C-alpha cells in the first residue's frame, strides 16, 4: 500500500473529501491541480503550515484563515477540501502538507475514473517509468533540480504529446516537479499504487525474458490474486537479461524464480559448504 497520512483517525476527512470531489464531477482534475499548488505553498511557507495546524486556534479560526488565504483564486471544491483538512488535528504541520498532496493525487485519479480513463492512466504511468529506467539521459534531465521547472514540465509534455491521457500528464508533471524527498521511481510507483487501490486491487510487476502467452498470464494473475487476497493488476516487463523463469514483485514481496537467481543460490550454497 502507498504511504498515507490518512489513517483511521482521519476517516471522516477522507469521506468528506470523496463527497466533495464526487460533487465536483468533471472539475476533479482542476481540484487536484489546486491541491498540488496549495501543498507546494505549505511546503515553502512554514509559518502558514504552523498557523493552519495550530491547536491553540479553534477549528473555526483555522478554517477562517484558510479561506482568507485561498480567497477566490482557488478552485472552490479544493477550498472546501482544504477547509475540512485544517479543522483536523495533525501530529505535526508536515502531516497536513502530505495529506493535501495525497488528496491532490486522488482527485486527479478520481477524475480519470469518472472519465473512464483510469486503466489507461495506470498503464501509461507504468510505461513511462520503464522508459525513464532505461534512459539515463532522460532520467537525469527530469530530476535535475537545477534546471528550470518550466523546462522539465515542457519535457514531460513533449514526451507525452498526443500519447497519454490528460490525467497522466498532470500526475507525471507532479511526480517530476514535486516529489519532495522521494526518488522519481518511488513516486511513480506510489502514484500507480494509488490508482490500483481505487480499483481495489494490488499491483504486481512481472519480469520475464519474453512476452507471456495469454493463458500463462491469466494463470499467473489467478495465482497472485490468491496470494494477495484480492484482485491483482499485472504489469509485465520484458527483459532479455532474465534467463528463464520469472521474477515477481508484489508490494514489498519479491519472488524470484529465474534461472539466474537459482544459479546464484547454488553458488552461494557451494561457498558455504
matplotlib code that plots the C-alpha trace (Angstrom):
import matplotlib.pyplot as plt

x = [0.0, 1.2, 2.3, -0.7, -1.3, -5.0, -5.4, -8.4, -8.1, -8.9, -11.6, -14.3, -12.0, -11.5, -15.2, -15.7, -13.0, -14.6, -18.0, -16.6, -14.8, -17.8, -19.9, -17.3, -17.7, -15.8, -13.8, -11.8, -8.6, -8.8, -9.3, -6.2, -4.1, -5.3, -4.4, -1.0, -0.4, -1.5, 0.7, 3.6, 2.6, 2.6, 5.9, 7.5, 5.9, 6.5, 4.7, 1.5, 1.8, 2.1, -0.8, -3.1, -2.3, -2.0, -4.1, -4.1, -6.6, -10.1, -11.1, -13.3, -10.4, -8.1, -10.9, -11.4, -7.7, -7.6, -10.5, -8.9, -5.6, -7.4, -9.7, -11.4, -8.2, -8.5, -11.0, -14.0, -14.2, -10.4, -11.0, -13.7, -11.3, -8.6, -11.1, -12.1, -8.4, -7.4, -10.2, -8.5, -5.8, -2.4, 0.6, 2.8, 2.5, 4.2, 1.4, -1.1, 1.1, 1.4, -2.3, -3.2, -0.7, -2.3, -5.7, -4.4, -3.3, -6.5, -8.6, -6.8, -7.2, -10.9, -11.3, -9.7, -12.0, -15.1, -13.9, -13.3, -9.6, -8.2, -7.0, -5.2, -3.6, -2.3, -0.7, 0.8, 2.4, 3.9, 5.3, 6.7, 8.6, 10.1, 11.2, 12.8, 14.5, 16.1, 17.2, 19.8, 20.0, 16.2, 16.1, 18.9, 17.1, 13.8, 15.4, 17.8, 16.6, 19.0, 17.0, 14.1, 10.8, 9.1, 11.8, 11.2, 7.4, 7.7, 9.9, 7.2, 4.5, 6.7, 7.3, 3.6, 2.1, -0.9, 0.2, -1.4, -4.5, -4.5, -4.6, -1.4, 0.3, -0.8, 0.4, 3.7, 4.4, 3.7, 5.9, 8.8, 8.5, 7.1, 8.1, 10.0, 12.2, 11.2, 13.1, 11.3, 10.9, 9.4, 7.0, 5.8, 5.3, 3.3, 1.0, 0.5, -0.4, -3.0, -4.5, -4.7, -6.2, -9.0, -9.8, -9.4, -6.5, -2.8, 0.0, 2.3, 5.4, 6.5, 9.9, 10.2, 12.6, 9.8, 6.1, 3.7, 1.1, -2.5, -3.2, 0.1, -0.7, -4.2, -2.9, -0.3, -3.0, -5.2, -2.2, -1.2, -4.7, -4.9, -1.5, -2.6, -6.0, -7.7, -7.6, -4.1, -3.1, -0.3, 2.4, 4.7, 8.3, 10.2, 13.9, 16.2, 18.7, 16.2, 17.3, 14.3, 11.6, 10.0, 10.6, 7.5, 7.3, 4.1, 4.4, 7.4, 7.4, 9.8, 9.5, 12.5, 12.2, 14.7, 17.4, 20.0, 18.7, 18.7, 22.3, 23.3, 21.7, 23.5, 26.9, 26.3, 25.4, 28.7, 30.7, 29.0, 29.6]
y = [0.0, 3.5, 5.9, 7.7, 10.2, 9.5, 6.5, 5.6, 8.7, 10.8, 8.6, 11.3, 13.7, 11.1, 10.6, 14.4, 14.7, 12.0, 13.6, 17.0, 15.5, 13.5, 16.6, 18.5, 15.8, 16.9, 19.5, 16.8, 17.4, 21.1, 20.3, 18.1, 20.9, 23.3, 20.9, 20.3, 24.1, 24.5, 21.7, 23.5, 26.7, 24.8, 23.2, 26.5, 28.6, 27.0, 29.9, 29.1, 25.4, 26.2, 28.6, 26.2, 23.3, 25.4, 23.7, 26.9, 28.2, 26.8, 24.8, 27.7, 30.1, 27.8, 27.4, 31.2, 31.7, 29.1, 30.6, 34.1, 32.7, 30.8, 33.7, 33.4, 32.3, 28.6, 26.1, 26.3, 22.5, 22.4, 25.2, 23.1, 20.1, 22.3, 23.8, 20.3, 19.3, 22.3, 21.6, 18.3, 17.8, 16.8, 15.4, 17.9, 20.6, 18.4, 15.9, 18.5, 19.1, 15.4, 14.9, 17.8, 16.4, 13.0, 14.4, 16.1, 12.7, 11.1, 13.9, 13.6, 9.8, 10.0, 12.4, 9.7, 7.1, 9.2, 9.8, 6.1, 6.5, 5.0, 1.8, 3.9, 6.2, 3.2, 1.7, 5.0, 5.7, 2.3, 2.5, 6.0, 4.5, 1.9, 4.5, 6.5, 3.5, 2.5, 6.1, 7.6, 10.9, 11.3, 10.5, 12.9, 15.7, 15.0, 15.0, 17.9, 20.4, 23.0, 23.1, 25.5, 23.9, 25.1, 23.3, 20.0, 20.4, 21.0, 17.9, 15.8, 17.4, 16.9, 13.2, 12.6, 14.8, 13.1, 9.8, 10.0, 10.9, 14.4, 13.0, 11.0, 14.2, 16.0, 13.2, 12.8, 16.6, 16.4, 13.4, 15.1, 18.6, 18.0, 14.6, 16.1, 13.6, 10.5, 9.3, 9.6, 5.8, 5.7, 8.5, 6.8, 3.6, 5.4, 7.0, 3.6, 2.1, 4.8, 4.1, 0.4, 1.0, 3.0, -0.2, -2.2, -4.3, -4.6, -4.2, -7.0, -6.3, -9.4, -9.6, -12.1, -12.8, -12.9, -11.9, -14.1, -16.1, -15.2, -18.4, -18.1, -14.5, -15.4, -18.4, -16.1, -13.5, -16.1, -17.4, -13.9, -13.0, -15.9, -14.9, -11.2, -12.0, -10.0, -8.8, -8.0, -5.8, -7.5, -5.2, -7.3, -6.1, -8.0, -8.1, -10.1, -10.4, -12.5, -16.1, -18.5, -18.3, -15.1, -12.5, -11.2, -8.0, -7.8, -4.9, -5.5, -9.2, -10.5, -14.0, -14.7, -17.9, -17.1, -19.5, -16.8, -16.5, -20.3, -20.4, -17.7, -19.5, -22.7, -20.9, -19.4, -22.8, -24.3, -21.5, -22.2, -25.9]
z = [0.0, -0.7, 2.0, 3.5, 6.3, 6.3, 8.6, 10.7, 12.8, 9.7, 8.2, 8.3, 6.5, 3.7, 3.4, 3.2, 0.5, -1.6, -1.2, -2.4, -5.3, -6.4, -6.3, -8.4, -11.1, -14.2, -12.3, -10.3, -12.3, -11.5, -7.9, -8.0, -9.6, -6.9, -4.1, -5.6, -5.7, -2.1, -0.9, -2.6, -0.7, 2.6, 1.8, 1.1, 3.9, 7.3, 9.1, 7.1, 7.9, 11.6, 11.6, 9.9, 12.3, 15.5, 18.1, 20.1, 17.5, 17.3, 14.2, 13.1, 13.4, 11.3, 8.6, 8.5, 8.0, 5.3, 3.4, 3.7, 2.2, -0.6, -1.5, -4.9, -6.6, -5.6, -7.2, -4.7, -4.3, -3.4, -0.9, 0.7, 0.9, 2.5, 4.9, 6.1, 6.4, 8.6, 11.0, 11.8, 14.5, 13.0, 14.8, 13.1, 10.4, 7.8, 8.0, 6.7, 3.7, 2.9, 3.3, 0.9, -1.6, -1.3, -1.8, -5.0, -6.3, -5.5, -7.0, -10.4, -10.3, -9.4, -12.3, -14.6, -13.2, -13.8, -17.4, -17.9, -18.3, -15.1, -16.7, -19.4, -16.7, -14.8, -17.9, -19.1, -15.7, -15.6, -19.2, -18.5, -15.5, -17.8, -20.3, -17.5, -16.1, -19.5, -20.5, -18.1, -20.0, -19.9, -16.2, -15.4, -17.3, -15.4, -11.9, -12.5, -9.8, -11.2, -14.4, -14.7, -13.6, -16.8, -18.9, -17.1, -17.4, -21.1, -21.5, -19.9, -22.2, -25.3, -24.4, -23.9, -26.5, -28.1, -26.4, -22.9, -21.0, -19.5, -16.0, -16.8, -17.9, -14.7, -12.5, -14.2, -14.1, -10.4, -9.9, -11.8, -10.2, -6.7, -5.5, -2.5, -0.8, -2.9, -5.9, -9.2, -9.4, -5.9, -6.7, -9.9, -8.0, -5.4, -7.9, -9.6, -6.2, -5.5, -8.9, -8.2, -4.8, -6.4, -8.3, -5.1, -6.4, -5.9, -8.5, -9.4, -11.6, -13.5, -15.2, -18.0, -20.9, -23.4, -23.6, -21.7, -23.6, -22.8, -20.9, -18.9, -18.0, -16.8, -14.8, -13.1, -12.4, -10.6, -8.6, -7.5, -6.6, -4.2, -2.7, -2.4, -1.1, -3.9, -7.5, -8.9, -11.8, -13.7, -15.2, -17.4, -18.1, -20.9, -20.1, -22.3, -19.4, -17.5, -18.1, -17.8, -15.3, -13.9, -11.2, -9.5, -7.3, -5.3, -3.0, -0.7, -1.6, -4.3, -5.7, -8.0, -10.0, -12.7, -13.7, -12.8, -9.3, -8.8, -10.1, -7.7, -4.9, -5.8, -6.0, -2.5, -1.2, -2.6, -1.0, 2.4, 2.0]

ax = plt.figure().add_subplot(projection="3d")
ax.plot(x, y, z, "-o")
ax.set_aspect("equal")
plt.show()
